[in-house]
């Protein structure tokens, strides 16, 4: 465990980056043919969100869309 404590601004930036990945996961699931030129885009973004969900410094952020995107992304990857 680290002694590092992120600022509220840093936490907000992390959450924003997660939401960018959530939006991309949802876009790939909705239109997979649009992403055939990047076959790992879904896995990379699922991995990112999944790792960030385990981040220990979250406060009152709504984690539901992050968890839903990970679940949906994994289901899409599994086919």
C-alpha positions as a printed Julia matrix, in Angstrom:
79×3 Matrix{Float64}:
   0.0     0.0     0.0
   1.25    3.45   -0.88
   1.32    6.62    1.19
   0.22    8.53   -1.91
  -3.13   10.28   -1.59
  -4.45   11.84   -4.79
  -6.07   15.23   -4.79
  -9.77   15.61   -5.56
  -8.77   17.01   -8.95
  -6.64   13.94   -9.71
  -9.49   11.64   -8.68
 -11.84   13.58  -10.97
  -9.34   13.2   -13.83
  -9.11    9.44  -13.23
 -12.9     9.15  -13.22
 -13.14   11.18  -16.42
 -10.6     8.9   -18.1
 -12.6     5.89  -16.95
 -15.75    7.36  -18.42
 -13.93    7.9   -21.72
 -13.13    4.18  -21.7
 -16.71    3.32  -20.71
 -18.0     5.33  -23.66
 -15.55    3.64  -26.0
 -16.48    0.17  -24.7
 -20.13    0.96  -25.33
 -19.35    2.3   -28.8
 -17.37   -0.8   -29.75
 -20.17   -3.07  -28.53
 -22.76   -1.03  -30.45
 -20.78   -0.92  -33.71
 -17.98   -3.5   -33.7
 -17.44   -3.18  -37.44
 -16.28    0.4   -36.89
 -13.32   -0.89  -34.86
 -12.02   -3.8   -36.94
  -8.78   -1.89  -37.56
  -8.0    -2.1   -33.82
  -8.79   -5.63  -32.63
  -7.55   -5.03  -29.07
  -9.46   -1.81  -28.39
 -12.19   -3.51  -26.4
  -9.83   -5.61  -24.25
  -7.53   -2.65  -23.52
 -10.39   -0.47  -22.38
 -12.03   -3.21  -20.31
  -8.66   -3.82  -18.64
  -8.25   -0.11  -17.95
 -11.67    0.3   -16.36
 -11.38   -2.93  -14.41
  -8.03   -1.85  -12.97
  -9.34    1.59  -12.1
 -12.43    0.2   -10.34
 -10.05   -1.38   -7.84
  -8.45    2.03   -7.2
  -8.63    2.57   -3.44
  -9.1     6.33   -3.4
 -12.58    6.64   -4.87
 -15.04    8.74   -2.94
 -18.67    9.18   -3.9
 -18.17    8.58   -7.63
 -20.86    6.49   -9.33
 -19.15    3.21  -10.13
 -22.24    1.61  -11.72
 -21.41    2.65  -15.31
 -17.83    1.45  -14.88
 -18.9    -1.94  -13.54
 -21.58   -2.29  -16.23
 -19.06   -1.51  -18.99
 -16.61   -4.11  -17.66
 -19.37   -6.73  -17.53
 -20.66   -5.88  -21.02
 -17.15   -5.67  -22.46
 -16.15   -9.07  -21.06
 -19.35  -10.61  -22.42
 -18.63   -9.13  -25.86
 -15.05  -10.4   -25.79
 -16.21  -13.88  -24.8
 -18.6   -13.75  -27.74
